[in-house]
Amino acid sequence: MDIKIKVGLRIRELRKALGLTQESLAFKADMDKTYLNEVENGKRNVSLVNLQKIILALETTFALFFQEEIDSDRA
């Protein structure tokens, strides 16, 4: 699976777990809702700076953000 899709799916998973809409997450991350939508749908190659904003808005860390992916890749 393409890394852009994997990252987008992980963002969506964590966003929904927090009960956030795309609009509310975009606001917390100080970015445009359309941009966030494109990232979630794997249409954008998110920069590390923007990924950091999203991860902080999701109240997690880079390590935890990628932890699920690492565990499932080893299975």
For each residue, the residues with C-beta under 8 A, 3 or more apart:
1: 5 6
2: 5 6 42
3: 6 7
4: 7 8 39 42 43 44 45 46
5: 1 2 8 9 42
6: 1 2 3 9 10 69
7: 3 4 10 11 39 42 46 51
8: 4 5 11 12 39 40 41 42
9: 5 6 12 13 40 42
10: 6 7 13 14 65 66 68 69
11: 7 8 14 15 25 36 39 40 54 58
12: 8 9 15 16 40
13: 9 10 16 17 68
14: 10 11 17 18 58 60 65
15: 11 12 18 20 21 22 25 40 58
16: 12 13 19 20
17: 13 14
18: 14 15 58 59
19: 16
20: 15 16 24 25 28
21: 15 24 25
22: 15 25 26 33 36 37 40
23: 26 27 33
24: 20 21 27 28
25: 11 15 20 21 22 28 29 36 54 57 58
26: 22 23 29 31 32 33 35 36
27: 23 24 30
28: 20 24 25 57
29: 25 26 36 50 53 54 56 57
30: 27 53
31: 26 35 36 50 53 54
32: 26 35 36
33: 22 23 26 36 37
34: 37 38
35: 26 31 32 38 39 44 50
36: 11 22 25 26 29 31 32 33 39 40 54
37: 22 33 34 40 41
38: 34 35 41 43 44
39: 4 7 8 11 35 36 42 43 44 46 50 54
40: 8 9 11 12 15 22 36 37
41: 8 37 38
42: 2 4 5 7 8 9 39
43: 4 38 39
44: 4 35 38 39
45: 4
46: 4 7 39 50 51 54
47: 50 51
48: 51 52
49: 52 53
50: 29 31 35 39 46 47 53 54
51: 7 46 47 48 54 55
52: 48 49 55 56 62
53: 29 30 31 49 50 56 57
54: 11 25 29 31 36 39 46 50 51 57 58
55: 51 52 58 60 61 62 65
56: 29 52 53 59
57: 25 28 29 53 54
58: 11 14 15 18 25 54 55 65
59: 18 56
60: 14 55 64 65
61: 55 64 65
62: 52 55 65 66
63: 66 67
64: 60 61 67
65: 10 14 55 58 60 61 62
66: 10 62 63 69 70
67: 63 64 70 71
68: 10 13 71 72
69: 6 10 66 72 73
70: 66 67 73 74
71: 67 68 74 75
72: 68 69 75
73: 69 70
74: 70 71
75: 71 72
